[in-house]
Amino acid sequence: MSGLVDKIDTLSSPEYNEVNIILGGGNMTVADIIRDALKAKNWSQRELAAKMGWSPQNLSGRLKNNSLSAEEWRKVAAILGFEIKMVEIDSNEELKTRKRGIGPRVRQMVNGVIYDTYKADALCHTLWTDGWFMELYRDGEGRYFVAHYTDWKNGVNHISPCSIEDARRLYEQYGEDGDADSVFGAA
C-alpha cells in the first residue's frame, strides 16, 4: 500500500474532488485526463457539456479549477465510453464499489432491520411522476428494498422491504444495466 501513497496525492477537498496522479514524474489532474479522453474521442468540451446537461462555461470552469466530484468524473468517463476502475497493485483485483442512487439518503428501521440507501447498491429507479419516484436497492445482506421519494407538502421519504420476486419485476420494468438474469440469476 505504501507504493500507492507515493503515486497518488489527494488534496484537501472533503469530497476528494482533486486527485493528482503522479505518472512519469509529472502531476496529472482529473481535468488533464478528461482533456486527453476528449482528444482521443475527437470530442469538444462543448459536446461533453451538452451530454452532461451543463453549460460549456460550467464544464470549462470545472476543468480549469479541477473541481469535479468523483461521481461526476465517473459520469464523464461513461459518457465518453470509458470506465474508471481501482485495481489493487499487489493482487491486481478490482475494487468493487457500490452503485449510488439518484435520491437523497433514506435510513429507516423496518421490522427490526435498518435499511440505508447509502449502504446499498441502487439497481434501478422509476421516473419522477406527479411528485414522487421509487428506487430499488440491494443491501450487503442481499435484502431488497424500495426507497420512496416525494416532494409533496408534508410528504415523507420512506423505505419498503420487498421480495426478490417483486424486486425482479421492478427491475424488468425500469432496469437499464443489463437483463434481470444478470442481476438476480436465472428465473
N, C-alpha and C positions, 0 to 999 in steps of 0.2 A: 504493500500500500504506500510505502514511503516514496517509491518511484513515481506514483501517480501525483502525489503532492508537488513534486518538482515540476510536473508538466502542466498543472492547472493552477491558476491564480484566481481565486474567487474574490471579487472586490466586495466592498462593504454593503452592498444592496441587500435588504432583507428578503427580497424575492429572488435573489441570485440573478438579477437582470443582466449583470455584466460578468461574463466569464472570459478570461483571456486564456487561450490555449497556446502554449509555447511550442512552436514547431520550428525546427531548424534554426534555433537561436533568436527568432523574431516573435513578437507578440501578434497573435491573430485574434480579432474580436469576432463575436457572433455576426456583427454587421459586415465584416470582411468576408466571412463565409457565405452570407446571403448574397453579397455582391458577386462573388465567384460563381454561385449557383445560378444567379440571373444571367451572367455572361455565358455559362455553359449551356443554358437552355435558350439563349438568344431572346430573352425577355427584357422588357424595360421595367423600371421601377413603377411607372405609371400603370402598366398591365398588372403587376403584382398588387399594387394598391387597390385597383378595381376589384380583383378577386378576393382581397381581404375585407372589402367593404369600407375601405379607408380613402381619404383624400390623398392625392400624391404628396401634398405638403406634410401630412401626418406621417406617412411612411418615411419620407426624406428626413424629417426631424428625428424620428425614432432611430434610423440608421446613423445619422450624424451623432446623436447622443448615446448610441449603443444601449437603448433602453427598452428592448423587447423582453417581455416576460418569457419564461421557459415555455409556457403553453402557446404563446404567440409564435415563438421560434418553431415549435413543432408544427403549428398550423401552416406557417410559411413553407416549411420543408415539404409538407404533404401536398400543398398546392403546386409546388414546383416538381413534384414527383419523387421526392426523396424521403427518407425515413431517418430519424435521429435515434441512435441506439447507444447505450452504455454497455461496454463489454469489459469484464474484469480482465486485467492484464495477465495475471498468473494463470487463471483457468480457462480464459477465452470464453467464459459463459456470459450470456447476455442477461442484463438486469431486467427483470420483468416489472414494469410499473403498472399501477392501476389506472384504469381509464376514468377520468373525471367526468362528471355530468355537467349539464349546462345550467342547472338550477342552483340556488343557494343551498348551503348546508342545512340538512334537517337531521336532527338526532332525537330519537324518541324510543321510550321503552314500551313494548307491546307484549303482553303475556309473559312478563319477566325477562324478555330478551331486549337488549339495547341494539337498535338499528341505527347506523350512522352513514350518511351518504358519502362522507369524506373518507371512510374506511372501507369502501366497497367499490366494485367496478360497475360503471354505468354501461348498460347493454344497448339501450335504445330509448327513445322518447317520442311522445305524441307531438302533434303540432299545438301551438298556443291557440286555443279556440275559446271564445266567449269568456276570457278572463281566467283560464286555467289550462294546465297541461300536466301530464304524468311522465315519470321517468322510471325505467326498470333497472334494478340493481341486483348484483350477486355479491354477497359478503365473503369474507375469508373462510367461513364455515360452510359455504355452499348454499346458504339460505337465500331465497329470492324475496325481494320486496319492491314495492312501488312507492315512490315519493310523489305526493300530490301537491302541486303548486298552484296558488291562486293569487290574484291581485284584487279580489273582491273586498269591498269595505267590510271589516271585521272578519275576513276570511283567515284561515289558519293553515299553513303548510303542514302536512302530516304524512305518516307512513302507514302502509298496509302490507303486512306479510302476504305472500301468495305462494301457491303450489308451483311445482316445476311445470305442470301442465298449463296453468294459467300464464306463467312466465313465457313459455314457449309460444303460446297463442299470441301474446302481445308482441313478442319478438318477430314472429312470422308476419305480422301486420306492419310493424314500424321499424324493424331492424335494417340496418344498411351495411353492416360489416360482415357479410357472408351469409351463408344459409344457416338455418336453425340447427341442422345436424352438426355443424362445426362448433356450435356454442353449447348445445345440450346433449349431443350424442345422437346416434340413430334412433328414430322413433320405434 
